[in-house]
Amino acid sequence: MASRDAPWRRIAGFRVVMSWPQAGYAPPPRKLVSLRARVAGLAGVLLVIAGAVTIGVAIAAQVYAPQPSPTAAGILGPYGGQAHAPLSRSLPVSVDIPAIGVHSQLLHLGDNPDGTIRVPSLNTRADEAAWYKYSATPGQMGVSVIEGHVDNYQGAAVFFRLGALRPGDSIEVTLANGTTAVFRVTGVRQYVKTRYPAATIYGATGFPALRLITCGGTFDYTTRSYLSSTVVFASLTSARRPAGA
């Protein structure tokens, strides 16, 4: 007997409603995806996941150079208000900064053709600091300038931790005549390069002064350079002369 449910099949008394045609046949099975296509798809997914994990690990592992603390700004004058007598001219050989674990032989560098101060090679000399040969020798009256890189493409460089110095920390520069000029940090400051106070940093002083300089602040990935400079101000406080001198 015909009924309005007749077009639909019944199983165990339940009407079966499916999306295939009412002719009573299921649709043909879908074409199976080849094993090669499945493997390629799985490999692509794994590569995407691995890439994301690698980037995440690299970002998490990135280490940034310490920045100067506002409390370390200190003063620009002589340490303790007392200026030590200047030393005679002698070329610097090495620099030691115990508080941040620095020991470096000193290169002697001048100017680039455009008049800017030359810096050590980023590829081959990033672990060495350089004395600017047109400044006073360390301990002479006036400003002596030592510079170094904060990092390079492989990681931390010689002055990576320069921003961690504090007033009172010692800096020792060994001179060619055997004397060790001992300086004390009076201040650590950071300056945006577009407002770099050259007169403050390089200008004449009435005492033997030392400036340590490196890059700092934000890194601009477009220009591949830091936007600021970290500058350590120090003054001569004593000198150790070789035995018998």
BALOBA-1460 file (C-alpha; in Angstrom, 3 decimals):
// residues 245
<rec num="1" residu="m" x="0.000" y="0.000" z="0.000"/>
<rec num="2" residu="a" x="1.334" y="3.339" z="-0.992"/>
<rec num="3" residu="s" x="1.949" y="5.968" z="1.617"/>
<rec num="4" residu="r" x="3.566" y="9.326" z="1.645"/>
<rec num="5" residu="d" x="6.669" y="7.731" z="3.263"/>
<rec num="6" residu="a" x="7.024" y="5.225" z="0.468"/>
<rec num="7" residu="p" x="9.845" y="7.033" z="-1.325"/>
<rec num="8" residu="w" x="12.074" y="6.635" z="1.728"/>
<rec num="9" residu="r" x="13.570" y="3.347" z="2.860"/>
<rec num="10" residu="r" x="12.875" y="2.088" z="6.355"/>
<rec num="11" residu="i" x="15.295" y="0.097" z="8.508"/>
<rec num="12" residu="a" x="14.034" y="-1.501" z="11.686"/>
<rec num="13" residu="g" x="10.963" y="0.632" z="11.434"/>
<rec num="14" residu="f" x="12.834" y="3.955" z="11.176"/>
<rec num="15" residu="r" x="12.610" y="6.104" z="8.117"/>
<rec num="16" residu="v" x="16.050" y="6.580" z="6.593"/>
<rec num="17" residu="v" x="16.653" y="10.067" z="5.244"/>
<rec num="18" residu="m" x="19.859" y="10.606" z="3.333"/>
<rec num="19" residu="s" x="21.110" y="13.122" z="0.847"/>
<rec num="20" residu="w" x="21.612" y="10.707" z="-1.990"/>
<rec num="21" residu="p" x="18.970" y="10.195" z="-4.722"/>
<rec num="22" residu="q" x="15.776" y="8.384" z="-3.891"/>
<rec num="23" residu="a" x="16.633" y="5.596" z="-6.349"/>
<rec num="24" residu="g" x="17.890" y="3.573" z="-3.396"/>
<rec num="25" residu="y" x="21.629" y="3.628" z="-4.181"/>
<rec num="26" residu="a" x="24.336" y="5.298" z="-2.172"/>
<rec num="27" residu="p" x="26.629" y="7.729" z="-4.063"/>
<rec num="28" residu="p" x="29.835" y="6.249" z="-5.448"/>
<rec num="29" residu="p" x="32.817" y="6.349" z="-3.024"/>
<rec num="30" residu="r" x="35.095" y="9.391" z="-3.314"/>
<rec num="31" residu="k" x="38.324" y="8.946" z="-5.185"/>
<rec num="32" residu="l" x="41.066" y="8.072" z="-2.734"/>
<rec num="33" residu="v" x="43.885" y="10.610" z="-2.345"/>
<rec num="34" residu="s" x="47.203" y="9.149" z="-3.382"/>
<rec num="35" residu="l" x="49.723" y="8.237" z="-0.681"/>
<rec num="36" residu="r" x="52.274" y="10.595" z="-2.224"/>
<rec num="37" residu="a" x="49.875" y="13.555" z="-1.958"/>
<rec num="38" residu="r" x="49.113" y="12.732" z="1.683"/>
<rec num="39" residu="v" x="52.789" y="12.492" z="2.568"/>
<rec num="40" residu="a" x="53.513" y="15.793" z="0.798"/>
<rec num="41" residu="g" x="50.675" y="17.512" z="2.634"/>
<rec num="42" residu="l" x="51.824" y="16.163" z="5.995"/>
<rec num="43" residu="a" x="55.403" y="17.254" z="5.281"/>
<rec num="44" residu="g" x="54.198" y="20.764" z="4.459"/>
<rec num="45" residu="v" x="52.300" y="21.020" z="7.718"/>
<rec num="46" residu="l" x="55.313" y="19.785" z="9.693"/>
<rec num="47" residu="l" x="57.573" y="22.335" z="7.989"/>
<rec num="48" residu="v" x="55.208" y="25.164" z="8.905"/>
<rec num="49" residu="i" x="55.059" y="23.995" z="12.514"/>
<rec num="50" residu="a" x="58.841" y="23.583" z="12.700"/>
<rec num="51" residu="g" x="59.366" y="27.065" z="11.270"/>
<rec num="52" residu="a" x="57.003" y="28.609" z="13.802"/>
<rec num="53" residu="v" x="58.712" y="26.788" z="16.666"/>
<rec num="54" residu="t" x="62.172" y="27.861" z="15.451"/>
<rec num="55" residu="i" x="61.135" y="31.516" z="15.263"/>
<rec num="56" residu="g" x="59.572" y="31.300" z="18.709"/>
<rec num="57" residu="v" x="62.702" y="29.767" z="20.225"/>
<rec num="58" residu="a" x="64.938" y="32.369" z="18.557"/>
<rec num="59" residu="i" x="62.829" y="35.231" z="19.906"/>
<rec num="60" residu="a" x="62.717" y="33.726" z="23.384"/>
<rec num="61" residu="a" x="66.479" y="33.117" z="23.398"/>
<rec num="62" residu="q" x="67.427" y="36.593" z="22.158"/>
<rec num="63" residu="v" x="69.579" y="38.415" z="24.691"/>
<rec num="64" residu="y" x="69.609" y="42.190" z="24.895"/>
<rec num="65" residu="a" x="72.494" y="44.336" z="26.086"/>
<rec num="66" residu="p" x="71.890" y="45.972" z="29.482"/>
<rec num="67" residu="q" x="70.767" y="49.573" z="29.254"/>
<rec num="68" residu="p" x="72.072" y="52.305" z="31.583"/>
<rec num="69" residu="s" x="70.030" y="52.741" z="34.723"/>
<rec num="70" residu="p" x="68.622" y="56.248" z="35.340"/>
<rec num="71" residu="t" x="70.353" y="56.141" z="38.731"/>
<rec num="72" residu="a" x="73.721" y="55.620" z="36.982"/>
<rec num="73" residu="a" x="73.637" y="58.960" z="35.132"/>
<rec num="74" residu="g" x="75.975" y="60.400" z="37.753"/>
<rec num="75" residu="i" x="78.133" y="63.439" z="37.011"/>
<rec num="76" residu="l" x="80.474" y="64.577" z="34.270"/>
<rec num="77" residu="g" x="83.147" y="66.057" z="36.528"/>
<rec num="78" residu="p" x="86.066" y="64.328" z="38.269"/>
<rec num="79" residu="y" x="85.350" y="61.391" z="40.538"/>
<rec num="80" residu="g" x="84.884" y="62.514" z="44.141"/>
<rec num="81" residu="g" x="85.422" y="66.106" z="43.069"/>
<rec num="82" residu="q" x="89.203" y="65.594" z="43.101"/>
<rec num="83" residu="a" x="91.184" y="65.742" z="39.863"/>
<rec num="84" residu="h" x="94.257" y="63.511" z="39.734"/>
<rec num="85" residu="a" x="97.446" y="64.936" z="38.260"/>
<rec num="86" residu="p" x="97.702" y="64.100" z="34.538"/>
<rec num="87" residu="l" x="100.105" y="61.481" z="33.216"/>
<rec num="88" residu="s" x="102.667" y="61.947" z="30.498"/>
<rec num="89" residu="r" x="101.718" y="60.878" z="26.981"/>
<rec num="90" residu="s" x="102.007" y="57.147" z="26.320"/>
<rec num="91" residu="l" x="100.023" y="55.091" z="23.834"/>
<rec num="92" residu="p" x="97.439" y="52.707" z="25.339"/>
<rec num="93" residu="v" x="97.975" y="48.962" z="25.020"/>
<rec num="94" residu="s" x="94.962" y="47.331" z="26.688"/>
<rec num="95" residu="v" x="91.858" y="48.029" z="28.761"/>
<rec num="96" residu="d" x="90.399" y="46.068" z="31.686"/>
<rec num="97" residu="i" x="86.933" y="46.590" z="33.195"/>
<rec num="98" residu="p" x="86.552" y="44.044" z="36.034"/>
<rec num="99" residu="a" x="82.884" y="44.808" z="36.813"/>
<rec num="100" residu="i" x="81.739" y="43.571" z="33.381"/>
<rec num="101" residu="g" x="84.509" y="41.089" z="32.643"/>
<rec num="102" residu="v" x="86.220" y="43.020" z="29.854"/>
<rec num="103" residu="h" x="89.857" y="42.547" z="28.915"/>
<rec num="104" residu="s" x="90.848" y="43.769" z="25.482"/>
<rec num="105" residu="q" x="93.915" y="44.758" z="23.563"/>
<rec num="106" residu="l" x="93.426" y="48.218" z="22.091"/>
<rec num="107" residu="l" x="93.431" y="49.015" z="18.410"/>
<rec num="108" residu="h" x="94.471" y="52.543" z="17.382"/>
<rec num="109" residu="l" x="91.962" y="53.980" z="14.905"/>
<rec num="110" residu="g" x="91.425" y="57.382" z="13.305"/>
<rec num="111" residu="d" x="88.725" y="58.795" z="11.013"/>
<rec num="112" residu="n" x="86.742" y="57.536" z="8.058"/>
<rec num="113" residu="p" x="86.873" y="59.498" z="4.777"/>
<rec num="114" residu="d" x="83.592" y="61.216" z="5.728"/>
<rec num="115" residu="g" x="85.090" y="62.477" z="8.986"/>
<rec num="116" residu="t" x="83.331" y="60.036" z="11.328"/>
<rec num="117" residu="i" x="85.332" y="58.009" z="13.824"/>
<rec num="118" residu="r" x="86.430" y="54.630" z="12.523"/>
<rec num="119" residu="v" x="85.281" y="51.570" z="14.432"/>
<rec num="120" residu="p" x="86.778" y="48.062" z="14.592"/>
<rec num="121" residu="s" x="85.738" y="45.651" z="11.852"/>
<rec num="122" residu="l" x="82.367" y="44.181" z="12.739"/>
<rec num="123" residu="n" x="83.325" y="40.869" z="11.127"/>
<rec num="124" residu="t" x="86.885" y="40.320" z="12.389"/>
<rec num="125" residu="r" x="87.570" y="42.659" z="15.361"/>
<rec num="126" residu="a" x="84.255" y="42.866" z="17.254"/>
<rec num="127" residu="d" x="85.927" y="41.450" z="20.379"/>
<rec num="128" residu="e" x="88.487" y="44.264" z="20.515"/>
<rec num="129" residu="a" x="88.083" y="47.844" z="21.679"/>
<rec num="130" residu="a" x="89.811" y="50.754" z="19.962"/>
<rec num="131" residu="w" x="91.395" y="53.964" z="21.180"/>
<rec num="132" residu="y" x="90.652" y="57.014" z="19.027"/>
<rec num="133" residu="k" x="94.150" y="58.104" z="18.113"/>
<rec num="134" residu="y" x="93.257" y="61.782" z="17.750"/>
<rec num="135" residu="s" x="92.119" y="61.996" z="21.378"/>
<rec num="136" residu="a" x="94.342" y="62.348" z="24.444"/>
<rec num="137" residu="t" x="96.162" y="59.217" z="25.561"/>
<rec num="138" residu="p" x="94.522" y="57.781" z="28.698"/>
<rec num="139" residu="g" x="95.641" y="59.814" z="31.703"/>
<rec num="140" residu="q" x="96.678" y="62.882" z="29.741"/>
<rec num="141" residu="m" x="94.884" y="66.165" z="30.376"/>
<rec num="142" residu="g" x="91.702" y="66.196" z="28.334"/>
<rec num="143" residu="v" x="89.407" y="63.524" z="26.941"/>
<rec num="144" residu="s" x="90.600" y="60.086" z="25.871"/>
<rec num="145" residu="v" x="88.106" y="58.057" z="23.816"/>
<rec num="146" residu="i" x="87.816" y="54.261" z="23.674"/>
<rec num="147" residu="e" x="85.080" y="52.641" z="21.601"/>
<rec num="148" residu="g" x="83.851" y="49.135" z="20.893"/>
<rec num="149" residu="h" x="80.941" y="47.198" z="19.432"/>
<rec num="150" residu="v" x="77.991" y="46.093" z="21.551"/>
<rec num="151" residu="d" x="77.354" y="43.031" z="19.351"/>
<rec num="152" residu="n" x="77.721" y="41.631" z="15.860"/>
<rec num="153" residu="y" x="75.977" y="39.028" z="13.699"/>
<rec num="154" residu="q" x="77.208" y="36.201" z="15.920"/>
<rec num="155" residu="g" x="76.213" y="37.701" z="19.282"/>
<rec num="156" residu="a" x="77.713" y="39.782" z="22.079"/>
<rec num="157" residu="a" x="80.826" y="41.866" z="21.372"/>
<rec num="158" residu="v" x="83.474" y="43.511" z="23.590"/>
<rec num="159" residu="f" x="81.266" y="46.280" z="25.057"/>
<rec num="160" residu="f" x="78.039" y="44.267" z="25.277"/>
<rec num="161" residu="r" x="77.677" y="44.928" z="29.010"/>
<rec num="162" residu="l" x="78.926" y="48.519" z="29.021"/>
<rec num="163" residu="g" x="75.481" y="49.811" z="30.007"/>
<rec num="164" residu="a" x="75.647" y="47.800" z="33.238"/>
<rec num="165" residu="l" x="78.495" y="49.896" z="34.678"/>
<rec num="166" residu="r" x="77.807" y="52.090" z="37.696"/>
<rec num="167" residu="p" x="79.538" y="55.122" z="39.199"/>
<rec num="168" residu="g" x="82.564" y="53.964" z="41.178"/>
<rec num="169" residu="d" x="83.410" y="50.992" z="38.940"/>
<rec num="170" residu="s" x="87.056" y="50.922" z="37.886"/>
<rec num="171" residu="i" x="88.562" y="51.006" z="34.409"/>
<rec num="172" residu="e" x="92.254" y="50.215" z="34.011"/>
<rec num="173" residu="v" x="94.218" y="51.149" z="30.898"/>
<rec num="174" residu="t" x="97.733" y="49.790" z="30.479"/>
<rec num="175" residu="l" x="100.085" y="52.164" z="28.645"/>
<rec num="176" residu="a" x="103.113" y="51.426" z="26.498"/>
<rec num="177" residu="n" x="105.484" y="52.814" z="29.158"/>
<rec num="178" residu="g" x="104.251" y="50.194" z="31.644"/>
<rec num="179" residu="t" x="102.025" y="52.523" z="33.683"/>
<rec num="180" residu="t" x="98.448" y="51.472" z="34.447"/>
<rec num="181" residu="a" x="96.060" y="54.424" z="34.471"/>
<rec num="182" residu="v" x="93.167" y="53.750" z="36.844"/>
<rec num="183" residu="f" x="89.881" y="55.530" z="36.187"/>
<rec num="184" residu="r" x="86.617" y="55.541" z="38.116"/>
<rec num="185" residu="v" x="83.223" y="55.741" z="36.436"/>
<rec num="186" residu="t" x="81.374" y="58.965" z="37.250"/>
<rec num="187" residu="g" x="78.304" y="58.442" z="35.049"/>
<rec num="188" residu="v" x="76.703" y="56.191" z="32.428"/>
<rec num="189" residu="r" x="74.274" y="57.754" z="29.986"/>
<rec num="190" residu="q" x="72.455" y="56.984" z="26.755"/>
<rec num="191" residu="y" x="71.954" y="59.496" z="23.947"/>
<rec num="192" residu="v" x="69.782" y="59.292" z="20.833"/>
<rec num="193" residu="k" x="72.150" y="59.566" z="17.872"/>
<rec num="194" residu="t" x="70.107" y="62.297" z="16.213"/>
<rec num="195" residu="r" x="70.731" y="64.460" z="19.305"/>
<rec num="196" residu="y" x="74.249" y="63.311" z="20.103"/>
<rec num="197" residu="p" x="75.952" y="65.922" z="22.361"/>
<rec num="198" residu="a" x="79.416" y="65.864" z="20.789"/>
<rec num="199" residu="a" x="80.595" y="68.917" z="22.713"/>
<rec num="200" residu="t" x="79.689" y="67.270" z="26.030"/>
<rec num="201" residu="i" x="81.419" y="64.016" z="25.146"/>
<rec num="202" residu="y" x="84.520" y="65.205" z="23.306"/>
<rec num="203" residu="g" x="84.901" y="68.757" z="24.582"/>
<rec num="204" residu="a" x="87.828" y="70.038" z="26.654"/>
<rec num="205" residu="t" x="87.978" y="69.226" z="30.359"/>
<rec num="206" residu="g" x="90.144" y="70.498" z="33.184"/>
<rec num="207" residu="f" x="91.146" y="66.989" z="34.257"/>
<rec num="208" residu="p" x="92.220" y="63.631" z="32.721"/>
<rec num="209" residu="a" x="88.954" y="62.146" z="31.468"/>
<rec num="210" residu="l" x="87.984" y="58.924" z="29.719"/>
<rec num="211" residu="r" x="84.963" y="58.134" z="27.556"/>
<rec num="212" residu="l" x="83.888" y="54.608" z="26.668"/>
<rec num="213" residu="i" x="81.379" y="54.498" z="23.821"/>
<rec num="214" residu="t" x="79.222" y="51.828" z="22.201"/>
<rec num="215" residu="c" x="75.835" y="51.492" z="20.527"/>
<rec num="216" residu="g" x="72.654" y="51.140" z="22.539"/>
<rec num="217" residu="g" x="68.926" y="51.644" z="22.724"/>
<rec num="218" residu="t" x="66.517" y="50.356" z="20.074"/>
<rec num="219" residu="f" x="67.787" y="48.445" z="17.054"/>
<rec num="220" residu="d" x="66.339" y="49.648" z="13.734"/>
<rec num="221" residu="y" x="65.925" y="46.609" z="11.480"/>
<rec num="222" residu="t" x="65.427" y="48.845" z="8.429"/>
<rec num="223" residu="t" x="68.767" y="50.645" z="8.698"/>
<rec num="224" residu="r" x="70.442" y="47.738" z="10.530"/>
<rec num="225" residu="s" x="71.773" y="50.060" z="13.219"/>
<rec num="226" residu="y" x="71.123" y="51.138" z="16.796"/>
<rec num="227" residu="l" x="69.352" y="54.434" z="17.340"/>
<rec num="228" residu="s" x="71.300" y="55.473" z="20.445"/>
<rec num="229" residu="s" x="74.788" y="55.469" z="21.947"/>
<rec num="230" residu="t" x="75.816" y="54.392" z="25.425"/>
<rec num="231" residu="v" x="78.545" y="56.591" z="26.896"/>
<rec num="232" residu="v" x="80.541" y="55.948" z="30.069"/>
<rec num="233" residu="f" x="82.164" y="58.974" z="31.706"/>
<rec num="234" residu="a" x="85.213" y="58.369" z="33.906"/>
<rec num="235" residu="s" x="88.107" y="60.290" z="35.414"/>
<rec num="236" residu="l" x="91.663" y="59.396" z="36.396"/>
<rec num="237" residu="t" x="91.964" y="58.559" z="40.107"/>
<rec num="238" residu="s" x="95.373" y="56.863" z="40.378"/>
<rec num="239" residu="a" x="98.250" y="55.337" z="38.459"/>
<rec num="240" residu="r" x="100.333" y="52.216" z="39.026"/>
<rec num="241" residu="r" x="103.840" y="52.534" z="37.724"/>
<rec num="242" residu="p" x="106.153" y="49.622" z="36.954"/>
<rec num="243" residu="a" x="108.606" y="48.617" z="39.670"/>
<rec num="244" residu="g" x="111.763" y="50.704" z="39.627"/>
<rec num="245" residu="a" x="110.218" y="53.485" z="37.559"/>
